[in-house]
Amino acid sequence: MRFATYEYEGVEHAGVVRDGVVHPLPVSVLELVEGEALHSAGAEALRRTSGLTVAQVKLLPPLKPPSIRDFVGFEAHIEGVSKSLDGLEHVPEEWYRAPAFYFTNPHAGYGPNDDVPIPAGCSVLDFELEVGAVIGRGGRDLTPEQAREHIVGYLVFNDWSARDLQKPEKNLGLGFSKGKDFANTLGPYLVTADEVADRRDADGFLDLEMTVTLNGELIGRDTLANMSWTFEEMVAYASRDAWVRPGDVLGSGTCGWGALAEFWGRLGERTPPPLKPGDEVTLTVERLGTLSNRIVPGRCDVYLPRARKRGRTPRP
């Protein structure tokens, strides 16, 4: 099933979508996930006739996740970006040791067709083509085998990046802040795990084609099966000594050729150039759907308070 959150006549609703028809649900997608009632509520809604179509509504992010962990699961991506951002000619050895992730902003969600403004102070804006796994049942210290039962579904995920803000933030060793927390696009639907189960290969990876176009031109293609860890392994790692909760999103990391920074690293020049107002970025993942966002101008003012230098005289 495909679950959506949408705006219709100025009011936010949730629904299950089949053949372009939206069948309304009585509560939010997140509430259904938390109650482990997604499938039963969806089946009941589909039994009711609806005259509402996807073309009549404004799609919003399918749910409001309590948290978003974003992994870096594709070797090809880390190879290209490491060269672009850090000047490295190889993948750092630390990357191979465990599926690393960072927490990004769950309150910065944009819908699958929303305009995305350039963040203040940014002149090197980039997209990132990913898939997010959605947790359907809470758990802690899970094995990969157990983790499969805790994934309720998947969605397309664009982890927008302000590369010029991101790079100096890395020097402090605290992770990303304003280089990452301004926007992420989720959607168009939460597609339940059973919808893609037949595309799982012998090693547990989902073989789903991933593509990105810029202004209508295809510039990147990969398959989700090229991840170096399965989603189950990443969920298990995330749950080590910690809880994963219903509605949490775990990003796959950007696929190979799924971000402009990869091109810059591999080609040694900013071709294609950073995103600018008017550019349209379209991400498509087989079975999961399409996100298409246009870049628009953002704020021109930048609030950037510098630290006050303090003396080192100890207090008496």
N, C-alpha and C positions, 0 to 999 in steps of 0.2 A: 504494500500500500504506500501511497504518497500523501504525506500530511503537510498542510500549509497553514501559515498565519497570514491573514490578509486584511486590507481595509476596504470596506464597502459602505458607501454613503456616509463617510466620515467616522465609522465605528470599526474597531478592531474585532476580528472574529478568527476562529480556527475552523479548519475543514479538512476533509479527506477528498482527494482529487482522483477522478477516474475518467479517462477519455475526454479531458478538457472540461468536465463538469465538476463544480465544487459542491460537496455535500457538507453542510454546516455541522459542527460539533458543539455540544453544550458548554464545554469548558476549554481552557487553553491546551495546546499541545504539551507544554511542560507539565501541567497538572495530570494529564493522562499518562505521561511517561513516569512521573513520580508514583502514580497509583498502579503502575504495571497494567494499565487498562487500554493501552493504545490500540491493540488489535481488536479487542472486543468492541470498543466504542466506534472504531472505524467500520467494522462489519455492520454494526447496527445503523450507522449513518448512511452507508451505501444502500441499505434496503429502502431508504426513504427517497422519494422522487425530488429532484431539485432542478430548477430552471436557471441557476446561476452558473455562469461560465468563467473560466480563468481570464478571458478577455475583458470581463466587466469589473474586475477587482484589481487592486494594487497589492502585489505580493510583498510581504514583509519578511524578515528573517523567520524561518519556520518555528524557532523557539528562542527564548532568552536564556542562554546557558548560565548556570551558576558560576562556571569557570571555563576557561579555554587554555588547555596545554597545547603548545605547538612544538612538534618534534622536527628533527632534520633527518628524515628517513631515506633520502635518496643520495647515493654516493656521487652521481653525476652532478647534482646541484651543488653539493658542498665543494666539489672540486672546482667548478667554475667560479663560484662566489668567493671562495678563499683566495683565488688569484686576483679577483677584482677588488675586494675590500682590503685584503691583508698582504697582497703581493706574494702569496705562497704558490709554489709550483706543484704542490702535492696536497693530498688530504691529510689533515693533522691526525697523528696516531691516536689521539684521545677520542676522536670521533668513532673509532671502531670498537671501543671498549664497552659502550652501553648506549642505548637510544636516548640521547640528550634532548631536553625540551626546555622551553621557557613558558612562563605564564603571560598571556596577553590580555587585553582589556575586553571583558565580556559586555561592557556597556557601550561599545563603539560599533555596534552592528548596523549595517546597511542592507537594504533589500536587494533582490537580484536584478532590478532594473533602475535603481536609484542613481542619481548623480553623486559623485564623490568629490568633495573639494580638496584642493591641495592644502596640506597643513601649513600653518604659519612658519615662515623661515625656511621652507623646503624648496630646493630647486632641482632635486634629483629624485623624482618620484618613480616608484617601480611597483609592479604587480607581482603576485606569487600564486601559481596554480597548485592547489592542494585539494585533498579530500579530508573531510572530518568524520570521525567515528563518534557516535552519540551513545553515551552510557544510558542504559535502561534500568539497571538495577545496581544499587550501591554495593560496594565491596571493598575489602582490605586484604592485603597480602594474598592476592589471587595468583594462581598458576595460569599459564597461557591457556590451558585446557578449560579452566573455569571461566576465564575472561571472555571466551566466545559467547557464553550465555548471558554476559552482562552488556553486550553491544546490541542496542535495539535497532540501529540503522546508520545511514550514512548521508552526507550532503556535500555539495561543492563548497569550497572554502577559498576565498581570496584574501591572503594575508598581506595587505598593502604595506609598503615599506618606504620610508623617507631615508634614502641611502646616505645623504649628506649629514643628516642628524644622527643616524645610526652609528656611523663609523667612529666619531669621537666618544660616543657613549660607551663603546666597547672598551676603551682605554681604562675606564674606572673599574672594570671587572665586576660590575653589579648587574650586568644584563642590559636589555634595551629599555628605554623609557619613551621619550617623545618621538623617537624614530619609528615607533611601532604602534602606539596606543591610540592613534587617531581614527583608524577605520579598519574594519574587516567586513567582508561580504559573505553571507551564509545563505545557502538555498540551492535551487529555488524551492525544494521540498526536502523534508525528512523522509528518505526512502528506506523502508524497513529492510532488515538484513536478508529476509527470505527472498527479496526481489533480485538479489545478486548472488545468491548462494551457488547457483549453477556455474558461475564464472570463477569459482575458487580452484586454483591449481593444486597439484599433489603436495606442494610445500606450504599450502595455506594462504597463498597470496591471491588477491582478487585481480583478475586480468581484465581491466577496464581501460579503454582508450581515453587519454587526456589530451586536449588540444587547447591552444590559445591563439586568438587572432587579434591583431591590432589594426583598427580602422578597416576591418574586413579582410585583411591579408593574414593568411596562416603563417605564424612564425615559430611555433613550437608544438611538438607532439611527443608523447611518451605513453607508457602504460603503468598503471598502478602496481602491476606485478613486479616492477623494477625496484620496489622498496627493498631495503636491506633487512628490515624487521617486519614481521606481520603486525597487524593491529592488535592481535591478542597478546603478542609479546610486549608491545608498547603499553597496553593497558595493565598488564601484570607488573611491569616495571614502575609505572606511575603509582600503582597501588601498594608498592612496597613501603611498609611503615606509614601508610597514609590511606585516606579514603578517596575513592572515586564515587561521585554522587550522581543520581539520576539527572539527566540533562547536560552533564559535563560534556564538552567537546574536546576530542583529542585529534589534532591535525597531523596529517601524514608527513608534513614537510613538503617543500616544493619539488615537483618532479623535474627530471632532466629537461633543459631548455624551457623551463616554466617561469623564468624571470629574466628581465633585461640585464641584470647584473651578471648573469652567466655569459651572455653574449659579450659584454664588455670585458670580462676576464679572459675569455677564449680568443677574442679578436684583437684585444689590446687597444680598443677604441670604443667610444660610446655610440655604437651603431647596433640597433636603432637608438635614437636619442631618448633621454628621460621623458616621461609623460608630461604633456602640457594640456592646457584647457582645450577642449574640443576633441581630444583623443577618445576613442571608444575601445574598451578592453572587453573581450568576450571569452569566457572560460567555459568549456564544455567537457563533461565527463560522461562517458557512455553509461546508460541506464539511470544516471542521477540527474541529468539536466544541464541547464545553461545559466550562467550569470553574465549579464551584459551591462557594464557601467560606463557612463561618460564622465570624463574629468572636467571639472569646472573650477573657476578661480576660488581661492580661499581668502582668509584674512590677510591683510597687508601688514598689520601691526604685529610686532613680536614682543612679548613680555619675556625678558631675559635678565633677571636680577643677578648681578655679580656678587660674589662673596665679599664680605668685609674682612680685611686682614686684621688679625688680632695680635696683640703683643703676647709675648711668652713669659711675662713676669708671673711667677706663681703667687697665688693668694696666700696671705699670712695665715 
